[in-house]
Amino acid sequence: MKTVHIEFAGPKSKAMAKRFYAYLVDGGLEDHLIEKLSDENTTLEISDCNNDDLAVLFQCREAAAPTPATTKPVARKRGAK
């Protein structure tokens, strides 16, 4: 496991840290990060959040191998249901 720390300093830093956390877990930033950081070999997901500590755990998983199509669609006759 590796950790990235993001810290806010200065006036109103506590409020800004809470705003960032809310944006990350509820405001769409997580979707953007997951989309940009995942690739064909690894997917990224948020697996845990701690609102008190403003902590987020991202889980990296190996992407599932694509399964080849093993069956062809069945052609239906006109009017068949």
C-alpha positions as CSV (number, residue, x, y, z in Angstrom):
1,M,0.0,0.0,0.0
2,K,1.2,3.5,-0.8
3,T,-0.1,6.7,0.6
4,V,-0.5,10.2,-0.9
5,H,-1.0,13.0,1.6
6,I,-2.8,16.2,0.7
7,E,-2.6,18.9,3.3
8,F,-4.2,22.4,3.5
9,A,-2.4,25.2,5.3
10,G,-3.3,28.7,6.2
11,P,-6.5,30.6,7.0
12,K,-9.7,28.5,6.6
13,S,-7.6,25.4,5.8
14,K,-9.9,23.2,7.9
15,A,-13.0,24.4,5.9
16,M,-11.1,24.0,2.6
17,A,-10.0,20.4,3.5
18,K,-13.7,19.5,4.2
19,R,-14.8,21.1,0.9
20,F,-12.1,19.1,-1.0
21,Y,-13.1,15.9,0.7
22,A,-16.8,16.5,-0.1
23,Y,-15.9,17.2,-3.7
24,L,-13.8,14.0,-3.8
25,V,-16.4,11.6,-2.3
26,D,-19.7,13.3,-3.4
27,G,-19.0,15.9,-5.9
28,G,-17.7,14.0,-9.0
29,L,-14.0,14.3,-8.5
30,E,-13.8,10.5,-7.7
31,D,-15.4,9.7,-11.0
32,H,-12.9,11.9,-12.9
33,L,-9.9,10.4,-11.0
34,I,-11.1,6.8,-11.5
35,E,-11.6,7.4,-15.3
36,K,-8.2,9.1,-15.7
37,L,-6.2,6.7,-13.6
38,S,-7.7,3.3,-14.6
39,D,-6.4,1.6,-17.6
40,E,-6.8,-1.7,-19.4
41,N,-4.8,-3.5,-16.8
42,T,-5.9,-1.9,-13.5
43,T,-9.2,-0.4,-12.3
44,L,-9.5,2.0,-9.4
45,E,-12.4,2.3,-7.0
46,I,-13.1,4.0,-3.7
47,S,-13.4,1.2,-1.1
48,D,-13.6,3.2,2.1
49,C,-14.1,6.7,3.4
50,N,-13.7,8.2,6.8
51,N,-15.6,11.4,7.3
52,D,-14.0,12.2,10.7
53,D,-10.4,11.9,9.4
54,L,-11.3,13.1,5.9
55,A,-9.6,9.9,4.6
56,V,-10.3,8.0,1.4
57,L,-9.0,4.5,0.5
58,F,-8.7,3.9,-3.2
59,Q,-8.5,0.2,-4.1
60,C,-6.5,-0.9,-7.2
61,R,-7.7,-4.1,-8.8
62,E,-6.6,-6.0,-11.8
63,A,-8.9,-5.5,-14.7
64,A,-10.9,-8.6,-15.7
65,A,-9.8,-10.2,-18.9
66,P,-12.3,-9.6,-21.7
67,T,-14.3,-12.8,-22.4
68,P,-14.6,-13.7,-26.1
69,A,-18.2,-14.0,-27.4
70,T,-18.9,-17.7,-27.4
71,T,-22.4,-17.7,-28.9
72,K,-23.8,-15.8,-31.8
73,P,-27.2,-14.1,-31.5
74,V,-30.1,-16.1,-32.7
75,A,-31.8,-14.7,-35.7
76,R,-35.6,-14.5,-35.2
77,K,-38.1,-15.0,-37.9
78,R,-40.3,-12.0,-38.7
79,G,-43.3,-11.9,-36.4
80,A,-41.7,-14.4,-33.9
81,K,-41.6,-13.4,-30.2
